[in-house]
Amino acid sequence: MQSRTFSAGRKKSLDSFSLDKIKPLRYLLVMTIKNRNRFFLFLFIFSSAVFLCEILVFCLAAAAEAVVAPENPVRTFVLFKSGFLCPYSFHASAAAIILFGLSAPVLSMAVFKGFEKTPSLEILFFSGFILSCLAESSRLLLPVFGLWKTNSLLLIVLGRIVIGGRILAPLSLFFAAAFSSADDLQNAERNLIILLTATCTFAILYPMNTSVTTSSCTVLWGFRHLLTAVRTLIFLTTILSAVIEAHSKGIREIYAKAAGLLVLAAGYGLLCGTDCWLEFCIALVLSAAGCLIYLKSIHYIANMWT
């Protein structure tokens, strides 16, 4: 009799504990979705305004023949060493930058419409990748104002915006893979603050050489090969964590997410250094395919658990 009473009391306490724990989480989840939707709507409006302003300024400068291509730029990356396959083209670099600027509002609206009712922390961190694309579009202002071989404040600010975006892209995808479980829901805001703080600190403190310009319309940064290695390592760690998660949970769609991350990282990295039309075409296909596979897999996985 005592055992039965104890079991009933224990069951009641467990049920009460479960309800007390689930209700706040459910409330937080609903609030996160609402705030996330507002944020992506704001991100769409903001990125659209920035992109349109950049395009307007670029078109006005082009009409006045005031666009200045970099003189004797350093080619930091060439896909094929043959000059016949990958000849330098300033117009290809400009097209890649415009593509970055266009992708920010397009991805923002795609996430806003496609994930409007889908609970997913991963898509919240994906906003960092969208912001990194918007940061890359600021490169378009360098040839517009002819900032090459100057030490103006605008050149320094634009250089730091770009370097911040280039560390934000891999970090945001890593945070999406590492801190997107249900246990991390209550710490979502804290993790976002850590992500943005690390990015801003890196952008402010990292050394760069404003006297050297590259073929992709940027300034040259210090320890360039080390920076490339760190970014590549973060991307590979993100992909590996997705593969390990897929293997441990036995969910095929997580393998698709890992494949999407791999394709997206390859397309993004190639687009950052694009300075010829062949690289632009390959980067365009890889970036579009990677985003599509990654977002579709996240959407499927999120709906599978709800």
C-alpha angles and dihedrals in degrees: 000000000000090000091053091048091048092050092049091049092047092049090050092050092048091049090049091048092049093049092046089052099042099047096060090044091051090048091049090048093053092046091047091054092049094047091043092053091050090049094051091047089052090046090053093051093044096046091045091053093047093047094048092049092050092048092047093051091045093050092048091050091047091050089052090045089238098128108115119202117213114270116234093344124196113246102219094183135022119181094204121022091215109103090211093062099038111027115169115263124179089197091058090053090050091048091052091051091049089050090055090051093048094047093060098066092035093054092042092055092042091054093043093053100034098043100033093122100019118108106221130144091191092066090052091059089044086071086075090061090050090052090051089056089052090050090054090056090065087075087078090074094062097072091036093061095030094236095164116129093007131113098214123150091242091058091051093047093048091048091053092047090055095046089048090053092049093058093038093060098061093035094053092051090047092051089048090056098040104037106035102096124113090257090061094054095095091048096049095108092046092051091049090052090050090050094050093042092052091048095049092046091051092047093050099044104036113105121241137178111228092184093069122065129195133219090249092063099258138110120254119261127213121256088017096173092047091052091050090049093050093049091047091049091053091050092048092047089052092050092045092051090053091050092049090049091050092050094048095046097035093227115146094201090065088060086054089052090052090050090049090051091051094050092043093050091049093049094045094048093048092047091053091061099033114139102149135054096246091056090046093054093047092046091049093054094044095047094048093045093045094051092047095049094043096048094044092051092048090049092050094047093047093050091045091065096045 
